[in-house]
Amino acid sequence: DSPLKAVQMLWVNLIMDTLASLALATEPPTEALLLRKPYGRNKPLISRTMMKNILGHAFYQLVVVFTLLF
């Protein structure tokens, strides 16, 4: 059995897509962004700074959750 029914999965998909769209739509466009050259094929999708931010935020969330649990 699936833990979610089809309608529930559609609602989850709708909510997640809406939040992602809002995140992309709220960044103001600039001329520098339009003039920037595209990234190469061999460049990583996640830069070092992004990886540091992701890991830092994950660590922060773990600390908060474990603090609340214990």
N, C-alpha and C positions, 0 to 999 in steps of 0.2 A: 504494500500500500504506500502511496505517496503521502508525505506529511501535509502537503497543501493540495487543496482542490484547484481545479483549473481557474476558477474565478479569483481565488486568493492569489495565485501566481500572477495573474494579469494585473491585479492591484499592486503587488510588489513591484512588478516591472514598470508600471505607470509611475509610481512614486520615485523609484530610482532614476528613471529616465528624466523625470521632471527636474529633480535636483541637479543632475548633471547638466541639463540644458540651461538651467538658471546660472550655474557656475560659469558656463561658457558665454552666456549672453550678457552677463553683468560686467565683463571686462571691457573697458572702453577701447575702441580701436584707435590706433595712432599711425601716423605716417611712417614712423620708423619700423613698425611691425609689418607694414605693407612692403617696405623697401628691403627688408631682411632677406638674405638668400636662404633657400631651403636647406635643411640638413641633409647630409650625405646618406647613402644607403648603409654604410658601415658604422655610422654613429649609433651609440646606444640610445634607446628610448628613454631610459631613466639616467639622468646625470648624477654625478657624485653628490651635488647639493641636494637634489631630490631624494636620493637614497638616505642621506643623513637626516633629512626632515621626516621621511617616512619612518625610519627606525626610531628616531627620537620621539615622535608622536606615539608610536606603538609602545615604547617603553613607558612613556607618561601614562597612557591608558592602562597598561598593566599595573603600574604602581597605584593608580587611583582605584581600580577594581579590587585589587588585593587588599588595599587599605580599607575599603568599605566592607569587604567580606570578613576580614579578620580584625 
